[in-house]
Amino acid sequence: MSPLALSTDTRRQLRGQLRFLPRDGDARLQTLRLRSLLEELGIHCDDAVDLQDLDAVLIASSRGTDALVAARLGDEQRHVAYARLVARLLVSDMHAPIDARMEFTGPSNARTTREREEEAIVLGLARALVRGRLDTAPRPLYDDVPKLTLAFTPRSAARSTLGGLHRWSVLWYKRSDLYRRLRARRRVSKAIGRICVALDPGPPLVA
């Protein structure tokens, strides 16, 4: 398999900064924050491109990454487009020498099961970003989490259990519309957050 066009370090930095973005402000301000975040990571952004059938395109190669957004979009639509690009960067593996991902307004043209599952994750994570509620998406999509491992102490057993729950959550988030709807509910996300803290006490999640 060809090497990643988007560096692992860039993705790690994006994950590290995303949770701490301010959530206040209108769609234009929120869009500016997402764009600035991408540009700080060395991703060139252009939202004045004449794209008629697409909302946005993400192009990654060994020479760098470009995020292109259609000029025809209004503030709300541009916010959604940037959120989808950020989600795509976190979810999709892009490979050298060049790779591209296209974001459509209408139904996805994904054909394979893998493509449909990836699209479902991107859409769900993008909605959580737009709403300022990252906690309504599975935490492994945007943060480092405990892994499912062999456990030998109560502490490591609790973390391993949490790692298994995280894996289960991502699996069903890919495959189940019902689970994605449930996961997006505030009560459900808060209940899951309490379980995470109980199994792995630490710094509080951004709610």
N, C-alpha and C positions, 0 to 999 in steps of 0.2 A: 504494500500500500504506500502511496506517495506521502511525504511528510505533510504536517498541517501547514496550511497557508496562514492561518491565524495562530499566533504564538500562544502557547500555554500560559506564559506570563501575562500576556494582555488579558486573557480571559480571567485569570486569577485576580488581577487588579480590578477588573470590572465587577467581579463578584464582591470584592472587598469594599468597594465604594458605593455600590448600588443601594445597600440597605440603609445608608445614612443620608440619602438625598432628602431635602426638605419636601414636605407634602403639600404645603400651602401654595396659594396662587392660582391664577387662571391657566387655561390650556396653553397660552402662548409662553408664559413663564415656565411652566412645567416642561414644555418642549425645549426651551432654551437650556434648561438644566441637563436634559438628556443629551442634547447635541454637544454641550460643553464637556460633559463627561466623556463622550466618545472622542472628541477632539483632543482632550487631555491625554488620552491613551494612544494618540497618534493615528486615529482613524479620520480620514478626510471626509467631511460632510458637505453635501451640496443639495439644498432644497429648492433650487430654481431650475430643475431639469424638466424638459418637455416630455413627460411620460403620460401617454394617453390611456393605455390599457393596464398600467401598473400603478400602485401607490408608491412603491419603493423597490430599490434593488441594492443588495449587498454583494460587493465584489471583493474577493480576497485572493491575493497571490503572494508570491515570495517578495514582491516589491512593495507590498503594503495592502491596506484595506480601504475601500471607498464605500460610503453610505450615500446613496442617491435617492432623493425624495421628490415626488412630482410637485411642480410649481402650482398646479391647479388646485391643490388641497387647501381647505380652510383651516383655521386654527385647531379645531377639535380633531379633524381628520389627520392633520400633520402630527399632532400629539400621539395619536394611535399608531401612525406609521413609524415614528421614532421608537415607540414602545415595542413594536413588533421587531424592529431591527435589533434593539438591545436584547430582546428575548431570543432572537435567532442566533445572535453571537454567543449567548450562554448555552443554548441547547444543541446547535448544529455543529457537526464536525466538517470543516472545510479544508480541502486539500490542495497542495501545489500540483502543477505550476499555476493553475488558476481555477477558481470555483466561484459560483454565483448562486444567490438565493433571491427569488422574486416574491414580493408581497402584493397580493391582489385584494381588491375591495370585495369582490364577490366570493362565491364558493371556491375552495381550493381545487387545484387540478391534480392533487396527489393521487397516484395510482396504486402503489404498493401499500401493504399493511404498515410497513416501517415508515413510509412517507406520511401516511395518514396519522399515525401515532405521534410523529414528530410535530406535525402541523397542529394537532390538538394541544400539545404541550406549549408550543409557541403562542397560540391564541390565548390559552389560559393564563400564562405568565404575563403576556402583554396586557390583558384585562386587569390583572392584579396591579401592575405598574401604573396604569392609567388611573385606577381608583385610589392609588396610594396605599394599598393594602397587600404588601408582599406576603404577609402571613397567611393569606387565603390560597396560596399556591404551595406545593410541597417544598420544604426547606432545602433539600439537596439541589434544587434548581438554581439557587442563588446564594448558597452558603455552604461552608464545610460542615459536615455532620459526622457523628460517630459511625464507625463501620461495624458490620456484622462479623464478629470474630469468635474464636474459641475464648471463653471467659473462665477465669480462675479465681476471681475475688468478687465480692458483692458489687463493688464499684464497677469493675470491668464487665460483669454480667449485666448490670443495669444499662451501661452504655451499649453493649452488644445488642440487647433487646431493643433499645431505641434505634440502633442502626437497622435492625430487621424491620421495624415499623416504618422507617423512612423508605426503605426499598419497596415495601408493600405499597406505600402511598404513591410513589412515583409510578409503579407498575399500573395501578388502577387509574391514576390520573391520565395515563396514556390511553387506556382502553375503555373507560366508562364515562359516558356523558353524565350519568346520574352522580357518580362520585365527584366529577368536576363541579357540578352544581352544588352538591353538599359541601364540598371543600371551600367554596366561595362564600358560604354563609358565615356571618360574624360569630355566631354562637359556636359553630363547629370549629372554626379556626382558633377561637379562644380556648376551647376544651382541649384541642390538640396541643396548644401552647403550654397548658398546665401539665399535660402528660410529659412533654419534653423537659420541662423544668424539674418535675418530680424524678425523672430518670437520670437527668444530667444537669444538676444545678450549676448555674454559671451566670454570665452577663445576660440580662433580659433581652428578648427579641424585640426588634422594632415593630410595634403593633400597627 
